[in-house]
Amino acid sequence: MTVTPGIRQFDFDGDYERVIGLWQTIETGMHIGPSDAPEEIKKKIERDPDLFLVAEQNGEIIGTIIGAFDGRRGMIYHLAVHNAFRRQGIGQALLAEVEKRLKEKGCIKCLLMVLEDNETAKRFYEESGWKAVPEDLVFMKMFI
């Protein structure tokens, strides 16, 4: 069965605590870090609020996705669906919507990161037309 939740733009005041609560329930592949603090999320939604989306059903946030676009490349973060609503097309709907919005902004190349041991996410993205790029290595540096 496919559930058709409402997909809408994230609203900081009404959604932040509920989104963090959802992310805390995700058992694998989701890390809440300093960039998810309230002041950091506020910075994100000041830049491109139309790329932070939530899926909502009966007033409950059941999914999220964050897209970003720097004018040249896109990035996708925090695609998450509540465990009770998985395998119903919600993740695919969120991904398709953020991809559409990125394309409308002129994005022609988009990246995302998946933890090495998250086989479920790897399959999901491959089935959604994404491909792993094993020759690329991601580096990170924290400034805090």
C-alpha positions as CSV (number, residue, x, y, z in Angstrom):
1,M,0.0,0.0,0.0
2,T,1.3,3.5,-0.9
3,V,0.5,6.3,1.6
4,T,0.2,9.8,0.1
5,P,1.2,12.2,2.9
6,G,1.2,15.9,2.5
7,I,4.7,17.2,1.6
8,R,5.4,20.8,2.6
9,Q,8.1,23.2,3.4
10,F,9.6,22.9,6.9
11,D,8.4,25.6,9.3
12,F,11.0,26.2,12.1
13,D,8.6,27.2,14.8
14,G,6.1,24.4,14.3
15,D,8.4,21.7,13.1
16,Y,11.9,21.9,14.6
17,E,11.3,19.9,17.8
18,R,9.2,17.3,16.0
19,V,11.8,16.9,13.2
20,I,14.6,16.4,15.8
21,G,12.3,13.9,17.5
22,L,11.9,11.9,14.3
23,W,15.6,12.0,13.5
24,Q,16.3,10.6,17.0
25,T,14.1,7.5,16.2
26,I,16.1,6.6,13.1
27,E,18.0,3.5,14.0
28,T,20.7,3.6,11.4
29,G,22.2,6.2,8.9
30,M,21.2,9.3,10.8
31,H,23.5,11.3,13.0
32,I,22.3,14.5,14.7
33,G,25.2,16.8,15.0
34,P,26.2,20.5,15.6
35,S,24.8,21.4,12.1
36,D,21.3,20.3,13.3
37,A,21.3,22.8,16.2
38,P,18.5,25.4,16.1
39,E,20.7,28.3,15.0
40,E,22.3,26.2,12.2
41,I,18.9,25.0,10.9
42,K,17.7,28.7,11.0
43,K,20.7,29.5,8.7
44,K,19.7,26.8,6.3
45,I,16.2,27.9,6.0
46,E,17.3,31.5,5.5
47,R,19.3,30.4,2.4
48,D,16.8,28.1,0.6
49,P,13.8,27.3,2.7
50,D,12.0,25.6,-0.2
51,L,14.5,22.7,-0.1
52,F,13.8,21.6,3.5
53,L,10.7,19.4,3.2
54,V,8.6,17.4,5.6
55,A,6.1,14.7,5.0
56,E,3.1,14.9,7.3
57,Q,0.1,12.7,7.9
58,N,-2.7,13.4,10.3
59,G,-0.6,16.2,11.9
60,E,2.4,13.9,12.5
61,I,5.7,14.5,10.7
62,I,6.6,11.1,9.3
63,G,9.5,12.1,6.9
64,T,12.1,14.7,6.1
65,I,14.6,15.7,3.5
66,I,17.0,18.6,3.3
67,G,18.2,19.8,-0.1
68,A,20.9,22.4,-0.6
69,F,22.0,24.3,-3.7
70,D,25.1,26.5,-3.9
71,G,24.4,27.8,-7.4
72,R,26.5,25.0,-9.0
73,R,25.8,21.7,-7.2
74,G,23.1,20.3,-5.1
75,M,23.4,18.2,-1.9
76,I,20.8,16.1,-0.1
77,Y,20.8,15.4,3.6
78,H,18.6,13.8,6.2
79,L,16.2,11.8,4.1
80,A,14.4,10.0,6.9
81,V,11.1,8.2,7.2
82,H,9.5,7.1,10.4
83,N,9.9,3.3,10.8
84,A,6.1,2.7,10.9
85,F,5.7,4.4,7.4
86,R,8.6,2.9,5.5
87,R,8.2,1.1,2.2
88,Q,5.1,3.0,1.4
89,G,6.6,5.5,-1.1
90,I,7.2,8.4,1.3
91,G,10.9,8.5,0.9
92,Q,10.6,8.3,-2.9
93,A,8.0,11.1,-2.9
94,L,10.3,13.3,-0.7
95,L,13.3,12.6,-2.9
96,A,11.4,13.2,-6.1
97,E,10.1,16.6,-4.8
98,V,13.5,17.9,-3.7
99,E,15.0,16.7,-7.0
100,K,12.4,18.6,-8.9
101,R,13.0,21.7,-6.9
102,L,16.7,21.5,-7.4
103,K,16.3,21.0,-11.2
104,E,14.0,24.1,-11.2
105,K,16.9,26.1,-9.6
106,G,19.2,25.0,-12.4
107,C,21.0,22.2,-10.6
108,I,22.5,19.7,-13.0
109,K,24.6,17.6,-10.5
110,C,23.6,16.6,-7.0
111,L,25.5,14.7,-4.4
112,L,24.5,12.8,-1.2
113,M,26.3,10.8,1.4
114,V,25.4,7.4,2.8
115,L,27.2,5.7,5.6
116,E,29.2,2.8,4.4
117,D,27.3,0.1,6.3
118,N,23.8,1.4,5.5
119,E,22.8,-1.2,2.9
120,T,19.1,-0.2,2.9
121,A,19.9,3.4,2.0
122,K,22.3,2.3,-0.7
123,R,19.7,0.1,-2.4
124,F,17.0,2.8,-2.1
125,Y,19.2,5.4,-3.8
126,E,20.3,2.9,-6.5
127,E,16.7,2.0,-7.2
128,S,16.0,5.8,-7.4
129,G,18.6,6.3,-10.2
130,W,21.5,7.4,-8.1
131,K,24.9,5.8,-8.4
132,A,27.8,5.3,-6.0
133,V,31.0,7.1,-7.0
134,P,33.7,4.9,-5.4
135,E,36.5,6.9,-6.8
136,D,35.5,10.0,-4.8
137,L,36.5,10.2,-1.2
138,V,34.7,12.6,1.2
139,F,36.8,14.7,3.6
140,M,35.4,16.7,6.6
141,K,36.7,19.3,8.9
142,M,34.8,20.7,11.9
143,F,35.2,24.4,12.7
144,I,33.9,24.2,16.2
